[in-house]
Amino acid sequence: MYKSLEDMPPQCPPADVIAGDKEPVFRFIVGDSLDEIDFLNHVERNIQYPPAKKCESLALSFMTEESAVKLMQQKFPKFRKMNVAKGRITKDCGVHNIQRQHLNLWLFKDVEMMNIFIEGEET
């Protein structure tokens, strides 16, 4: 069962998703350090998203390469001001797909994403 199941449109998550471990992954975060808000999707954060992309708005977005993080910061000014956290996802988090070094993760219900993500951080 998915975290945002009641909001999911038909064919969401897409057919090409898998449940698997991925490390490292990179996430743009709001503040200087990780917080629970950093693991809320666009709908939960009341961030506007195009209606045709409702499924993506319910996923958490990660980059799979540092070069992709830098590219996002070059292309989009809003990302230049944001910090980036490095961590991991596991098969127990949910299902994901990867397109061009961008990973969308649809969380399973009751997953403590922050705790799982942090376990992958280097100390």
Rosetta constraint file for C-alpha pairs under 8 A:
AtomPair CA 1 CA 5 HARMONIC 7.08 0.50
AtomPair CA 1 CA 108 HARMONIC 5.78 0.50
AtomPair CA 1 CA 109 HARMONIC 5.88 0.50
AtomPair CA 2 CA 94 HARMONIC 7.58 0.50
AtomPair CA 2 CA 106 HARMONIC 7.06 0.50
AtomPair CA 2 CA 107 HARMONIC 5.83 0.50
AtomPair CA 2 CA 108 HARMONIC 4.19 0.50
AtomPair CA 2 CA 109 HARMONIC 4.88 0.50
AtomPair CA 3 CA 106 HARMONIC 7.70 0.50
AtomPair CA 3 CA 107 HARMONIC 5.64 0.50
AtomPair CA 3 CA 108 HARMONIC 5.16 0.50
AtomPair CA 3 CA 109 HARMONIC 3.95 0.50
AtomPair CA 3 CA 110 HARMONIC 6.94 0.50
AtomPair CA 4 CA 8 HARMONIC 6.47 0.50
AtomPair CA 4 CA 58 HARMONIC 6.71 0.50
AtomPair CA 4 CA 107 HARMONIC 7.89 0.50
AtomPair CA 4 CA 109 HARMONIC 7.70 0.50
AtomPair CA 7 CA 58 HARMONIC 7.95 0.50
AtomPair CA 8 CA 12 HARMONIC 5.94 0.50
AtomPair CA 8 CA 13 HARMONIC 7.85 0.50
AtomPair CA 8 CA 54 HARMONIC 7.48 0.50
AtomPair CA 8 CA 55 HARMONIC 6.25 0.50
AtomPair CA 8 CA 58 HARMONIC 7.45 0.50
AtomPair CA 9 CA 54 HARMONIC 7.12 0.50
AtomPair CA 9 CA 55 HARMONIC 6.49 0.50
AtomPair CA 11 CA 15 HARMONIC 7.22 0.50
AtomPair CA 12 CA 55 HARMONIC 5.68 0.50
AtomPair CA 13 CA 17 HARMONIC 7.04 0.50
AtomPair CA 13 CA 55 HARMONIC 6.61 0.50
AtomPair CA 13 CA 95 HARMONIC 7.98 0.50
AtomPair CA 13 CA 106 HARMONIC 6.91 0.50
AtomPair CA 16 CA 97 HARMONIC 6.50 0.50
AtomPair CA 17 CA 95 HARMONIC 5.72 0.50
AtomPair CA 17 CA 96 HARMONIC 4.93 0.50
AtomPair CA 17 CA 97 HARMONIC 4.79 0.50
AtomPair CA 18 CA 95 HARMONIC 5.10 0.50
AtomPair CA 18 CA 96 HARMONIC 5.44 0.50
AtomPair CA 18 CA 97 HARMONIC 6.48 0.50
AtomPair CA 19 CA 90 HARMONIC 7.65 0.50
AtomPair CA 19 CA 91 HARMONIC 4.63 0.50
AtomPair CA 19 CA 92 HARMONIC 7.38 0.50
AtomPair CA 19 CA 93 HARMONIC 7.93 0.50
AtomPair CA 19 CA 94 HARMONIC 6.03 0.50
AtomPair CA 19 CA 95 HARMONIC 4.41 0.50
AtomPair CA 19 CA 96 HARMONIC 6.35 0.50
AtomPair CA 20 CA 89 HARMONIC 7.88 0.50
AtomPair CA 20 CA 90 HARMONIC 5.73 0.50
AtomPair CA 20 CA 91 HARMONIC 4.02 0.50
AtomPair CA 20 CA 92 HARMONIC 7.80 0.50
AtomPair CA 20 CA 95 HARMONIC 7.24 0.50
AtomPair CA 20 CA 96 HARMONIC 7.82 0.50
AtomPair CA 21 CA 88 HARMONIC 7.55 0.50
AtomPair CA 21 CA 89 HARMONIC 5.65 0.50
AtomPair CA 21 CA 90 HARMONIC 3.99 0.50
AtomPair CA 21 CA 91 HARMONIC 5.12 0.50
AtomPair CA 22 CA 88 HARMONIC 5.89 0.50
AtomPair CA 22 CA 89 HARMONIC 5.40 0.50
AtomPair CA 22 CA 90 HARMONIC 6.32 0.50
AtomPair CA 23 CA 64 HARMONIC 7.90 0.50
AtomPair CA 23 CA 87 HARMONIC 6.66 0.50
AtomPair CA 23 CA 88 HARMONIC 4.64 0.50
AtomPair CA 23 CA 89 HARMONIC 6.63 0.50
AtomPair CA 23 CA 120 HARMONIC 7.13 0.50
AtomPair CA 24 CA 64 HARMONIC 6.66 0.50
AtomPair CA 24 CA 65 HARMONIC 7.83 0.50
AtomPair CA 24 CA 86 HARMONIC 6.38 0.50
AtomPair CA 24 CA 87 HARMONIC 5.48 0.50
AtomPair CA 24 CA 88 HARMONIC 5.24 0.50
AtomPair CA 24 CA 120 HARMONIC 7.24 0.50
AtomPair CA 25 CA 62 HARMONIC 6.04 0.50
AtomPair CA 25 CA 63 HARMONIC 5.72 0.50
AtomPair CA 25 CA 64 HARMONIC 4.79 0.50
AtomPair CA 25 CA 65 HARMONIC 7.03 0.50
AtomPair CA 25 CA 86 HARMONIC 5.78 0.50
AtomPair CA 25 CA 87 HARMONIC 5.47 0.50
AtomPair CA 25 CA 88 HARMONIC 5.46 0.50
AtomPair CA 25 CA 89 HARMONIC 7.39 0.50
AtomPair CA 26 CA 62 HARMONIC 5.39 0.50
AtomPair CA 26 CA 63 HARMONIC 5.00 0.50
AtomPair CA 26 CA 64 HARMONIC 6.26 0.50
AtomPair CA 26 CA 65 HARMONIC 7.34 0.50
AtomPair CA 26 CA 66 HARMONIC 7.40 0.50
AtomPair CA 26 CA 69 HARMONIC 7.44 0.50
AtomPair CA 26 CA 84 HARMONIC 6.35 0.50
AtomPair CA 26 CA 85 HARMONIC 5.57 0.50
AtomPair CA 26 CA 86 HARMONIC 4.62 0.50
AtomPair CA 26 CA 87 HARMONIC 6.41 0.50
AtomPair CA 27 CA 61 HARMONIC 6.98 0.50
AtomPair CA 27 CA 62 HARMONIC 4.97 0.50
AtomPair CA 27 CA 63 HARMONIC 6.50 0.50
AtomPair CA 27 CA 84 HARMONIC 5.48 0.50
AtomPair CA 27 CA 85 HARMONIC 5.26 0.50
AtomPair CA 27 CA 86 HARMONIC 6.59 0.50
AtomPair CA 28 CA 38 HARMONIC 7.86 0.50
AtomPair CA 28 CA 62 HARMONIC 7.67 0.50
AtomPair CA 28 CA 79 HARMONIC 7.38 0.50
AtomPair CA 28 CA 82 HARMONIC 6.16 0.50
AtomPair CA 28 CA 83 HARMONIC 5.80 0.50
AtomPair CA 28 CA 84 HARMONIC 4.52 0.50
AtomPair CA 28 CA 85 HARMONIC 6.44 0.50
AtomPair CA 29 CA 33 HARMONIC 7.50 0.50
AtomPair CA 29 CA 34 HARMONIC 6.65 0.50
AtomPair CA 29 CA 38 HARMONIC 5.51 0.50
AtomPair CA 29 CA 82 HARMONIC 6.17 0.50
AtomPair CA 29 CA 83 HARMONIC 5.49 0.50
AtomPair CA 29 CA 84 HARMONIC 5.77 0.50
AtomPair CA 29 CA 85 HARMONIC 6.72 0.50
AtomPair CA 30 CA 34 HARMONIC 7.89 0.50
AtomPair CA 30 CA 37 HARMONIC 7.78 0.50
AtomPair CA 30 CA 38 HARMONIC 6.43 0.50
AtomPair CA 30 CA 82 HARMONIC 6.35 0.50
AtomPair CA 30 CA 83 HARMONIC 7.04 0.50
AtomPair CA 31 CA 35 HARMONIC 7.88 0.50
AtomPair CA 31 CA 82 HARMONIC 7.39 0.50
AtomPair CA 31 CA 83 HARMONIC 6.89 0.50
AtomPair CA 32 CA 83 HARMONIC 6.42 0.50
AtomPair CA 33 CA 85 HARMONIC 7.92 0.50
AtomPair CA 34 CA 38 HARMONIC 6.50 0.50
AtomPair CA 34 CA 85 HARMONIC 7.27 0.50
AtomPair CA 34 CA 114 HARMONIC 7.75 0.50
AtomPair CA 35 CA 39 HARMONIC 7.68 0.50
AtomPair CA 35 CA 114 HARMONIC 7.52 0.50
AtomPair CA 36 CA 40 HARMONIC 7.21 0.50
AtomPair CA 36 CA 114 HARMONIC 6.54 0.50
AtomPair CA 37 CA 45 HARMONIC 7.92 0.50
AtomPair CA 39 CA 60 HARMONIC 6.92 0.50
AtomPair CA 39 CA 113 HARMONIC 6.68 0.50
AtomPair CA 39 CA 114 HARMONIC 6.74 0.50
AtomPair CA 40 CA 44 HARMONIC 5.78 0.50
AtomPair CA 40 CA 45 HARMONIC 6.37 0.50
AtomPair CA 40 CA 60 HARMONIC 7.17 0.50
AtomPair CA 41 CA 45 HARMONIC 6.30 0.50
AtomPair CA 41 CA 57 HARMONIC 6.39 0.50
AtomPair CA 41 CA 58 HARMONIC 5.42 0.50
AtomPair CA 41 CA 59 HARMONIC 5.85 0.50
AtomPair CA 41 CA 60 HARMONIC 5.48 0.50
AtomPair CA 42 CA 46 HARMONIC 6.03 0.50
AtomPair CA 42 CA 47 HARMONIC 5.03 0.50
AtomPair CA 42 CA 48 HARMONIC 7.24 0.50
AtomPair CA 42 CA 49 HARMONIC 7.38 0.50
AtomPair CA 42 CA 57 HARMONIC 5.14 0.50
AtomPair CA 42 CA 58 HARMONIC 6.33 0.50
AtomPair CA 42 CA 59 HARMONIC 7.80 0.50
AtomPair CA 43 CA 47 HARMONIC 6.14 0.50
AtomPair CA 43 CA 48 HARMONIC 7.67 0.50
AtomPair CA 43 CA 57 HARMONIC 6.16 0.50
AtomPair CA 43 CA 58 HARMONIC 6.22 0.50
AtomPair CA 49 CA 53 HARMONIC 6.79 0.50
AtomPair CA 49 CA 54 HARMONIC 7.10 0.50
AtomPair CA 49 CA 57 HARMONIC 6.43 0.50
AtomPair CA 50 CA 54 HARMONIC 6.90 0.50
AtomPair CA 53 CA 57 HARMONIC 6.35 0.50
AtomPair CA 54 CA 58 HARMONIC 6.68 0.50
AtomPair CA 55 CA 59 HARMONIC 7.01 0.50
AtomPair CA 56 CA 104 HARMONIC 7.16 0.50
AtomPair CA 58 CA 106 HARMONIC 6.79 0.50
AtomPair CA 59 CA 104 HARMONIC 5.53 0.50
AtomPair CA 59 CA 105 HARMONIC 5.03 0.50
AtomPair CA 59 CA 106 HARMONIC 4.60 0.50
AtomPair CA 59 CA 107 HARMONIC 7.10 0.50
AtomPair CA 60 CA 104 HARMONIC 5.57 0.50
AtomPair CA 60 CA 105 HARMONIC 4.99 0.50
AtomPair CA 60 CA 106 HARMONIC 6.50 0.50
AtomPair CA 60 CA 107 HARMONIC 7.72 0.50
AtomPair CA 61 CA 102 HARMONIC 7.10 0.50
AtomPair CA 61 CA 103 HARMONIC 5.81 0.50
AtomPair CA 61 CA 104 HARMONIC 4.83 0.50
AtomPair CA 61 CA 105 HARMONIC 6.47 0.50
AtomPair CA 62 CA 102 HARMONIC 5.90 0.50
AtomPair CA 62 CA 103 HARMONIC 5.03 0.50
AtomPair CA 62 CA 104 HARMONIC 6.47 0.50
AtomPair CA 62 CA 105 HARMONIC 7.85 0.50
AtomPair CA 63 CA 68 HARMONIC 6.23 0.50
AtomPair CA 63 CA 69 HARMONIC 6.28 0.50
AtomPair CA 63 CA 101 HARMONIC 5.71 0.50
AtomPair CA 63 CA 102 HARMONIC 4.64 0.50
AtomPair CA 63 CA 103 HARMONIC 5.90 0.50
AtomPair CA 64 CA 68 HARMONIC 7.20 0.50
AtomPair CA 64 CA 101 HARMONIC 5.03 0.50
AtomPair CA 64 CA 102 HARMONIC 6.06 0.50
AtomPair CA 64 CA 103 HARMONIC 6.71 0.50
AtomPair CA 65 CA 69 HARMONIC 6.76 0.50
AtomPair CA 65 CA 101 HARMONIC 6.21 0.50
AtomPair CA 66 CA 70 HARMONIC 6.42 0.50
AtomPair CA 67 CA 71 HARMONIC 6.21 0.50
AtomPair CA 68 CA 72 HARMONIC 6.18 0.50
AtomPair CA 68 CA 101 HARMONIC 6.27 0.50
AtomPair CA 68 CA 102 HARMONIC 7.71 0.50
AtomPair CA 69 CA 73 HARMONIC 6.32 0.50
AtomPair CA 70 CA 74 HARMONIC 6.23 0.50
AtomPair CA 71 CA 75 HARMONIC 6.13 0.50
AtomPair CA 72 CA 76 HARMONIC 5.82 0.50
AtomPair CA 72 CA 79 HARMONIC 6.69 0.50
AtomPair CA 73 CA 77 HARMONIC 6.41 0.50
AtomPair CA 73 CA 78 HARMONIC 7.63 0.50
AtomPair CA 73 CA 79 HARMONIC 4.93 0.50
AtomPair CA 73 CA 80 HARMONIC 4.79 0.50
AtomPair CA 74 CA 80 HARMONIC 7.24 0.50
AtomPair CA 76 CA 80 HARMONIC 7.17 0.50
AtomPair CA 77 CA 81 HARMONIC 7.44 0.50
AtomPair CA 78 CA 82 HARMONIC 7.19 0.50
AtomPair CA 86 CA 117 HARMONIC 7.96 0.50
AtomPair CA 86 CA 120 HARMONIC 7.55 0.50
AtomPair CA 86 CA 121 HARMONIC 5.81 0.50
AtomPair CA 86 CA 122 HARMONIC 8.00 0.50
AtomPair CA 87 CA 117 HARMONIC 4.78 0.50
AtomPair CA 87 CA 118 HARMONIC 5.64 0.50
AtomPair CA 87 CA 119 HARMONIC 7.01 0.50
AtomPair CA 87 CA 120 HARMONIC 4.42 0.50
AtomPair CA 87 CA 121 HARMONIC 4.63 0.50
AtomPair CA 87 CA 122 HARMONIC 7.90 0.50
AtomPair CA 88 CA 116 HARMONIC 6.96 0.50
AtomPair CA 88 CA 117 HARMONIC 4.76 0.50
AtomPair CA 88 CA 118 HARMONIC 7.26 0.50
AtomPair CA 88 CA 119 HARMONIC 7.30 0.50
AtomPair CA 88 CA 120 HARMONIC 4.81 0.50
AtomPair CA 88 CA 121 HARMONIC 7.31 0.50
AtomPair CA 89 CA 93 HARMONIC 6.35 0.50
AtomPair CA 89 CA 116 HARMONIC 6.65 0.50
AtomPair CA 89 CA 117 HARMONIC 5.90 0.50
AtomPair CA 89 CA 120 HARMONIC 7.91 0.50
AtomPair CA 90 CA 94 HARMONIC 7.72 0.50
AtomPair CA 90 CA 116 HARMONIC 7.55 0.50
AtomPair CA 91 CA 95 HARMONIC 7.17 0.50
AtomPair CA 92 CA 108 HARMONIC 7.65 0.50
AtomPair CA 92 CA 111 HARMONIC 7.86 0.50
AtomPair CA 93 CA 107 HARMONIC 5.65 0.50
AtomPair CA 93 CA 108 HARMONIC 5.90 0.50
AtomPair CA 93 CA 111 HARMONIC 6.06 0.50
AtomPair CA 93 CA 113 HARMONIC 6.82 0.50
AtomPair CA 93 CA 116 HARMONIC 7.95 0.50
AtomPair CA 94 CA 105 HARMONIC 6.46 0.50
AtomPair CA 94 CA 106 HARMONIC 5.51 0.50
AtomPair CA 94 CA 107 HARMONIC 4.33 0.50
AtomPair CA 94 CA 108 HARMONIC 4.70 0.50
AtomPair CA 95 CA 105 HARMONIC 5.71 0.50
AtomPair CA 95 CA 106 HARMONIC 5.45 0.50
AtomPair CA 95 CA 107 HARMONIC 6.74 0.50
AtomPair CA 95 CA 108 HARMONIC 7.78 0.50
AtomPair CA 96 CA 103 HARMONIC 6.50 0.50
AtomPair CA 96 CA 104 HARMONIC 5.37 0.50
AtomPair CA 96 CA 105 HARMONIC 4.36 0.50
AtomPair CA 96 CA 106 HARMONIC 6.20 0.50
AtomPair CA 97 CA 103 HARMONIC 5.64 0.50
AtomPair CA 97 CA 104 HARMONIC 5.68 0.50
AtomPair CA 97 CA 105 HARMONIC 7.02 0.50
AtomPair CA 98 CA 102 HARMONIC 5.43 0.50
AtomPair CA 98 CA 103 HARMONIC 4.36 0.50
AtomPair CA 98 CA 104 HARMONIC 6.60 0.50
AtomPair CA 99 CA 103 HARMONIC 6.54 0.50
AtomPair CA 107 CA 111 HARMONIC 6.98 0.50
AtomPair CA 112 CA 116 HARMONIC 6.56 0.50
AtomPair CA 113 CA 117 HARMONIC 5.93 0.50
AtomPair CA 114 CA 118 HARMONIC 6.08 0.50
AtomPair CA 115 CA 119 HARMONIC 6.40 0.50
AtomPair CA 116 CA 120 HARMONIC 7.14 0.50
AtomPair CA 117 CA 121 HARMONIC 7.16 0.50
